[in-house]
Structure formats: structure tokens, C-alpha cells
Amino acid sequence: MSTLAVDLQRSHGPRRVVCVPDSFKGSASASEAAAAMARGVHQVFAEAEILQLPFADGGEGTLDALLAAWGTAAESVEVLDAIGRPVTARYGRSPDRRIGIIEAAQANGLPQVADQPLRPLRADSWGVGLIARELLEDPHCAEILLCIGGSATTDGGTGLLRALGVRFLDEGSKPVSPGGTGLAQIAAIDTSKLHPRAQSVRWRIAVDVENPLTGPRGAAAVFGPQKGATAEQVQLLDAGLAHLADTLARLSDRNTQQLQAAPGFGAAGGLPVTLSVLLEAEILPGAQMVAEAVGLEAALTQADLVLTGEGSLDAQSLDGKVVHAVRRYTPASAAVVVIAGAVQLSPAQCRDAGLTAAFSIAAGPAGLDELLRRAPELIEDAAAQACGLLRHSVRS
């Protein structure tokens, strides 16, 4: 009999339950999902201590998950989108203002420019740099967490750095064109006017892919077509990123090949490569970054039961995503139950991954629209059902 089963029999329920889901995209935020799970747990284990800890893997929803965990409100700033139009971007800070959180897609996101013909060569990350500059103006800010999924850009992060004062110059010492078009023109990088605090804060970049900067698995080849690039434009962008790596290598202790091949440098159109060299940014899996920021390991240490979940539980969930991180930080003695919109793993796969069980919120025939509309209610029901089964199994 497991330690959990013994504890449940002695106390008629778990003493500490942690609800730590990702968002159910399009239907429930991580905060809403955590609250729904907590309500379901309370129906069965009313005496348990229930902790809600909204979570994310560094992609969409990370800003809201961290703000919910920190108990702080989002702030906003007027910036430019990926094609230079005014847009209001949300960002956040930790309670002590020492950590700033940026979702890059608030400024350079692909959905924001979907109303226009895509401009893969012109789109740039300048607006992301404007958010960063807002944080750097606060003397309390000592660390910037940058989440970079969902971008419309393939500019190697040059737009972001230009907004912070860096100049990318051609052979005639004139600024190159913005976006991916200008990458192949770069002959020199002038950092003399870089924001005075940019190199004094800690930068951490959350990535959820391991693609290198260039080549058949690189930023242009894999993600360029999603951003509107033709086959010819993919080649231009890939060559531009290769040239950028060669230029950056002269300022770095890494050579061109290392910069081109480093895992994760192909994320968000190559944004990590320039920040890694010029700002010594750390590149790490998004779920790990969020786990450290919200204190996930400490929150799970005393847990008897952990509920997590996301829109779809599949093989990707076990490779650096939220469910994987939760299982990694949860003590072996605790049960880990997944609530998901769709469960695409077999019971054997769940057991092999260290999961106790997985439940879909689709308890019967229902259309997608209904599942999306009723997601919080269905998450609550599934959590109650899972807890009811767990109570019955340990008593029998």
C-alpha cells in the first residue's frame, strides 16, 4: 500500500491538495482551471488544505499564470506590433518589482497581424524591446523573464535590441533595414548606446522548442512558412540568420557553428541568439523557468494529491510541458491526476510517465463549442469524479 493510501485511510482524505494546471486554450485560463479543480476537490475532501497554483510552460498564458501566482495585476504600455502599428501590450512584475515578465507575443505576435497580408521579411521585434525598456526604467527590476512563443518575426531579436539602443550597421555605417531583410546587410554592431541597465539585469528566455538557428530544422525553414514566407524567402531568412550568427561570433566566445546549432536558438525567429551574445541571456525550458519563478517544488513538497491538466494530454505533454514539470517536482508518494480536454495517452503510457490517472472533461457526447463554453464546470466535475474514485479506492 502506498504512503498516500495509508495517509488517506488515517485521515479520511489528503491533508494537502495542490491544483496546478496549464490553461485550457480557448476555454479556461490556468487560474480559472485551478479554481475549478479546487471546487471539485472540495466537494469530496472538504477538510483538505487546497492550494491553487496556476501554471504555464512559457508560452501563451504564462503572463497570466505568473500574475495569478504572484497576486499582482498586469500593467500595460503602448508599443508597436510586428509590422509597426500601435498596440497596447500587457506585462507584469513580481510583488517586490524585482522580476519583470514579458510575453513577447503581446507585441510581435502572429495573431495581431493576421488581419493583414503577412510580411515575413519586414516583421520585427521592436515592440518587444519597448516593453523591456519600460521594465528597465524601474530601478527595482533586477531580472526579466521573456516568453517568446507565437511570434510573427524572423529577425534574430535585432528589433528588440534596436529598441534598447543597439545599432546594426551596414558596410557604409548606416542602419540596416528592419526585420529579416536587413540581417544579411549587417557589417557591424554598435552597442555604445545600449540602455545603461540592459546588461546589469538578469535575462532568462523561456523556449518550448529545441530548434537550432539555421538549417533544415532552423527558425526560417520550420517556422518561416507559418509566418507567410515563401520557399525563396525562407532561403533569404536562413542566410540572413547565418550571417547574423557569423557577425555575433566576433563578439562572443562561441564560434559561428555553435551559435547556429545551439538548441532553442531557432525559437521565435531566432530571437534568443542576439540576446544570448549581447545580454548574456540564459535560455531554458519554459516550464522550468515558470516552476522556479512560482516556487513549484516547494509548493509540492508536502502534497498528498496533485491535480494538473491542459487542453490535450498527449505525447508532447510529457516532453517539457506543464504535466511533465508537475510530475518531475511532485514527491513519489503523492498521486498525480491529470484533467484534460482530451486524453490521447493510454493507461500504460500514463503509468510509465508516473501519472496516477487521467480524466477527460468530455464525459459524454458533446460538440467542441459546448466543451469550450462549459470548460470550468466540466473541469470541476472531472476533479470531483477523480477524487471520489480515489476516496473509494483507498477505503475498499
C-alpha positions in Angstrom: 0.0 0.0 0.0 1.4 3.4 -0.9 2.1 6.1 1.6 -0.7 8.1 0.1 -3.2 5.3 0.7 -2.1 4.9 4.3 -2.5 8.7 4.9 -5.9 8.8 3.2 -7.1 5.9 5.4 -5.9 7.5 8.5 -7.3 11.0 7.8 -10.3 10.2 5.5 -8.7 12.3 2.8 -5.5 14.0 1.7 -4.2 16.7 4.0 -2.8 18.9 1.2 -4.0 19.0 -2.4 -2.3 21.2 -5.0 -4.2 22.2 -8.2 -1.5 23.2 -10.7 -3.0 23.2 -14.3 -2.0 24.9 -17.5 -4.6 26.9 -19.4 -7.2 25.1 -21.4 -6.6 27.2 -24.5 -9.7 29.0 -25.8 -11.9 27.9 -22.9 -10.3 28.5 -19.4 -7.2 30.3 -18.2 -4.8 28.5 -15.9 -6.3 30.5 -13.0 -9.9 29.5 -13.9 -8.9 25.9 -14.3 -7.1 25.8 -10.9 -10.2 27.3 -9.2 -12.5 24.8 -10.9 -10.3 21.9 -9.8 -10.2 23.3 -6.3 -14.0 23.4 -6.2 -14.2 19.8 -7.4 -11.7 18.6 -4.8 -13.7 20.5 -2.0 -16.8 18.5 -2.9 -15.1 15.3 -1.9 -12.3 16.3 0.5 -13.8 19.3 2.3 -11.2 19.2 5.1 -8.2 19.2 2.9 -5.8 22.2 2.5 -6.3 23.1 -1.1 -3.6 25.2 -2.9 -4.3 26.8 -6.3 -1.2 27.3 -8.4 -1.9 28.3 -12.0 1.0 27.2 -14.2 2.3 27.5 -17.8 5.2 26.3 -19.9 6.5 29.7 -21.0 4.1 30.0 -24.0 0.6 31.6 -24.2 -0.8 32.1 -20.7 2.4 32.4 -18.9 1.9 36.1 -18.0 -1.5 35.4 -16.5 -0.3 32.3 -14.7 2.6 34.2 -13.0 0.5 37.2 -12.1 -2.1 34.9 -10.5 0.7 33.0 -8.6 2.3 36.3 -7.5 -1.0 38.1 -6.7 -0.1 41.1 -8.8 -2.0 42.9 -11.6 -1.0 43.3 -15.2 0.3 46.6 -16.4 0.2 47.9 -19.9 2.3 50.1 -22.2 1.8 51.4 -25.7 4.2 49.7 -28.2 4.2 48.7 -31.8 3.2 45.3 -33.3 5.3 43.3 -35.7 4.6 45.5 -38.6 4.8 48.8 -36.8 1.2 49.6 -35.8 0.4 50.9 -32.4 -0.8 48.3 -29.9 -1.3 48.0 -26.2 0.9 45.3 -24.6 0.4 43.8 -21.2 3.3 42.8 -18.9 3.9 42.1 -15.2 6.1 42.4 -12.2 6.6 40.3 -9.1 5.3 41.8 -5.8 8.8 43.2 -4.9 9.1 44.5 -8.5 12.5 42.7 -8.9 11.2 40.4 -11.6 9.5 41.5 -14.8 7.6 39.2 -17.1 7.1 39.7 -20.8 5.0 37.7 -23.2 6.7 38.7 -26.5 3.6 37.9 -28.5 1.9 40.9 -26.8 4.0 42.9 -29.2 5.2 40.7 -32.0 2.5 38.0 -32.0 1.3 36.4 -35.2 -2.5 36.7 -34.3 -2.1 40.5 -34.0 -1.1 40.9 -37.7 -3.5 38.2 -39.1 -5.7 41.0 -40.4 -3.0 42.0 -42.9 -1.0 40.1 -45.6 1.9 38.6 -43.7 5.2 40.3 -44.1 7.9 37.7 -43.1 10.8 39.8 -44.3 9.6 43.1 -42.7 8.1 41.9 -39.4 10.4 42.7 -36.4 10.6 42.5 -32.6 11.0 46.2 -31.9 7.8 46.3 -29.9 9.1 43.6 -27.5 12.1 45.8 -26.9 9.8 48.7 -25.9 8.2 46.6 -23.2 11.6 45.6 -22.0 12.7 49.3 -21.9 9.6 50.0 -19.7 10.8 47.5 -17.2 14.4 48.7 -17.3 13.3 52.2 -16.4 12.3 50.8 -13.0 15.5 50.7 -10.8 13.9 47.8 -8.7 13.9 45.5 -11.7 16.8 43.0 -11.5 15.5 40.2 -13.8 13.5 39.9 -16.9 11.6 36.7 -17.8 11.0 36.7 -21.6 8.5 34.2 -23.0 8.8 34.2 -26.8 6.2 31.8 -28.3 3.8 32.8 -31.1 5.9 35.3 -32.9 5.4 36.7 -36.4 9.0 37.7 -36.7 12.3 36.2 -38.0 14.7 39.0 -37.2 17.1 37.2 -34.8 16.0 39.6 -32.0 17.6 42.6 -33.7 14.4 44.6 -33.4 14.3 44.1 -29.7 17.9 45.2 -29.3 17.4 48.2 -31.6 14.6 49.4 -29.2 17.2 49.2 -26.4 19.7 51.3 -28.3 21.8 48.8 -30.3 22.6 49.8 -33.9 23.0 47.2 -36.6 25.1 48.9 -39.3 25.9 48.0 -43.0 29.2 48.5 -44.8 28.6 52.2 -45.0 27.9 52.5 -41.3 24.2 53.1 -41.9 21.4 51.3 -40.0 20.3 48.2 -41.9 16.6 47.7 -42.8 14.4 46.3 -40.0 13.2 42.7 -39.9 14.7 39.7 -41.6 15.5 41.7 -44.7 18.4 43.6 -43.0 20.1 40.6 -41.4 22.3 39.9 -44.4 23.4 43.6 -44.6 24.9 43.7 -41.1 28.6 44.5 -41.1 29.0 45.9 -37.5 27.1 46.1 -34.3 27.3 49.2 -32.2 26.3 48.8 -28.6 27.6 52.2 -27.3 24.1 53.5 -26.8 22.6 50.3 -25.3 20.3 51.1 -22.4 22.5 51.5 -19.4 20.7 48.8 -17.3 20.3 46.3 -20.1 23.4 44.4 -19.2 23.1 44.7 -15.5 19.8 42.8 -15.1 19.4 39.0 -15.5 17.7 37.9 -18.7 16.0 34.5 -18.9 14.3 33.4 -22.1 11.7 30.7 -22.0 11.6 28.4 -25.1 9.4 25.4 -25.8 11.2 24.2 -28.9 14.8 22.9 -29.4 15.2 24.0 -33.0 18.6 25.5 -33.9 19.0 28.9 -35.5 19.6 27.8 -39.1 19.4 24.8 -41.4 16.6 22.4 -42.2 15.3 22.5 -38.6 16.1 26.1 -38.1 13.9 29.2 -37.5 13.3 30.0 -41.1 12.8 26.5 -42.5 10.4 25.3 -39.8 8.6 28.4 -38.7 9.0 30.8 -41.6 6.2 29.3 -43.7 3.8 29.7 -40.7 4.7 33.4 -40.8 4.0 33.7 -44.5 7.4 33.1 -46.0 7.7 31.6 -49.5 10.4 29.0 -50.3 12.6 31.8 -51.7 12.0 34.0 -48.6 12.9 31.0 -46.3 16.2 30.8 -48.0 16.8 34.6 -47.7 15.9 34.5 -44.0 18.0 31.4 -43.3 21.0 33.0 -45.0 20.4 36.2 -43.0 20.3 34.4 -39.7 23.5 32.6 -40.7 25.2 35.9 -41.4 23.9 37.3 -38.1 25.5 34.4 -36.3 28.8 35.0 -38.1 28.7 38.7 -37.0 27.8 37.9 -33.4 30.5 35.2 -33.2 33.1 38.0 -33.5 31.7 39.4 -30.2 31.4 36.1 -28.5 33.5 33.3 -27.1 31.4 31.0 -29.3 32.0 30.4 -32.9 29.5 30.7 -35.8 28.7 26.9 -35.9 28.0 26.9 -32.2 25.6 29.8 -32.5 23.9 28.3 -35.5 23.4 24.9 -33.9 22.6 25.7 -30.3 19.3 24.1 -29.2 16.5 26.6 -28.8 18.2 29.5 -30.7 15.7 28.9 -33.5 12.7 29.8 -31.3 10.7 33.0 -32.2 12.6 33.7 -35.4 16.0 33.3 -33.8 15.3 35.9 -31.1 17.5 34.1 -28.4 20.8 34.3 -30.4 21.4 38.0 -30.2 20.2 38.4 -26.6 22.4 35.5 -25.6 25.5 37.1 -27.0 24.9 40.8 -26.2 23.0 40.5 -22.9 24.2 37.1 -21.7 20.6 35.9 -21.7 20.0 32.4 -20.3 18.0 30.0 -22.4 15.9 27.4 -20.6 12.7 25.4 -21.0 9.7 27.5 -20.3 8.1 25.1 -17.7 11.4 25.1 -15.7 11.5 28.9 -15.7 8.0 29.2 -14.5 8.5 26.5 -11.9 11.4 28.4 -10.4 9.6 31.7 -10.6 6.5 30.5 -8.7 8.3 28.1 -6.3 6.6 24.9 -7.7 9.0 22.5 -6.0 8.3 24.0 -2.5 4.6 24.1 -3.1 4.5 20.4 -4.0 6.8 19.1 -1.3 4.1 18.4 1.3 1.4 17.4 -1.3 -0.6 14.2 -0.9 -2.6 14.7 -4.1 -1.8 16.9 -7.1 -4.2 17.8 -9.9 -2.8 19.1 -13.1 -4.1 19.4 -16.6 -4.3 21.1 -20.0 -6.4 21.2 -23.2 -4.9 18.0 -24.6 -2.9 15.3 -22.8 -0.6 13.7 -25.5 3.0 12.7 -26.1 4.1 16.4 -26.1 2.7 16.8 -22.6 5.5 14.5 -21.4 8.3 16.4 -23.0 9.0 19.7 -21.1 5.4 20.8 -20.9 3.3 21.5 -17.7 2.3 18.0 -16.9 6.0 16.8 -17.2 7.2 19.6 -14.9 4.5 18.8 -12.3 5.3 15.1 -12.2 9.0 16.0 -12.0 8.6 18.1 -8.9 6.0 16.0 -7.1 7.1 13.6 -4.4 6.9 9.9 -5.4 4.5 9.3 -2.5 1.8 11.7 -3.9 -0.8 10.9 -6.5 -0.8 12.9 -9.7 -4.1 13.1 -11.6 -4.5 14.9 -14.9 -7.7 16.6 -16.0 -7.7 17.4 -19.7 -10.0 18.3 -22.6 -8.8 15.3 -24.5 -6.7 12.3 -23.2 -4.7 10.8 -26.0 -2.4 8.7 -23.9 -3.1 5.1 -23.0 -3.3 4.0 -19.3 0.1 2.3 -19.8 1.6 5.5 -21.1 0.2 7.4 -18.1 1.6 4.9 -15.7 5.0 4.9 -17.4 5.1 8.7 -17.1 4.4 8.5 -13.3 0.8 9.6 -13.6 -1.8 8.1 -11.3 -4.7 8.6 -13.7 -6.0 10.9 -16.4 -9.6 12.1 -17.0 -11.2 13.9 -19.9 -13.7 16.6 -19.2 -15.8 15.2 -22.1 -17.9 12.8 -20.0 -20.4 12.1 -22.8 -21.3 13.2 -26.4 -20.7 16.9 -26.8 -19.6 19.3 -29.5 -16.4 21.3 -29.3 -18.3 24.5 -28.8 -20.2 23.1 -25.8 -16.9 21.8 -24.3 -15.3 25.2 -24.7 -18.2 27.1 -23.3 -18.6 24.8 -20.3 -14.9 24.1 -19.6 -14.7 25.4 -16.0 -17.9 23.5 -15.0 -16.6 20.3 -16.7 -13.2 20.6 -15.1 -14.8 20.9 -11.7 -17.0 17.8 -12.4 -14.0 15.8 -13.6 -11.9 16.7 -10.5 -14.8 15.7 -8.2 -15.2 12.4 -10.0 -11.4 11.7 -9.8 -11.4 12.5 -6.1 -14.5 10.4 -5.5 -12.8 7.4 -7.2 -9.7 7.9 -5.2 -11.6 8.1 -1.9 -13.4 4.9 -2.8 -10.3 3.0 -3.9 -8.3 3.6 -0.7 -11.3 2.7 1.5 -12.0 -0.6 -0.3 
